[in-house]
Amino acid sequence: MLKYLLILILAGLSACGAQLANPFGDQQQAKALETFNASGMMTSLEQIVRWHQTNQTGLSTALNPGKDRAAIQEDFAALPCQPTEELLQLWAWHNGTRDTTTPFIWYHNFLPVEKAIAEYESLTGNPLIGWHENWIPIFEFEGSGIL
């Protein structure tokens, strides 16, 4: 399950298809990409939701309904990049969460497309932050700081 979340995070950070400075070795990244499959990612996401349901955290009721893929792409139309297939699948599954004190996973809240774009514009618009224009935030850390 963790490898799919890592791939999802990396996909979010390289949402325009541009290469990032690779924090992993080429061999590790190639292996992750080789073994990635969308159904595995979706299974992992559903397992996270089931965990929240079993433990009655309230998070499963805070998940927004999925968003139409064409609408997601339209939201990104004015940006210099477009979401990857993984991000389209993620936001089509659920469009982030409503405001909640319960994190989606490990202190991280799952951003809806609209908030991800707003954060992207804020981050890329501030030269002091150094946010790369090819990075799309998909999680926020405890309500502050974007991943």
Buried (B, 14 or more C-beta within 10 A) or exposed (E): EEBBBBBBBBBBBBBBEEEEEEEEEEEEBEEBEEEBEEEBBBEBBEEBBEEBEEEEBEBBEBBBEBBEBEEBEEBBEEBEBBBBEBBBBBBBBBBBBEEBEBBBBEEBBBBBBEBBBEBBEEBBEEEEEEBBEBBBBBBBEEEEEBB
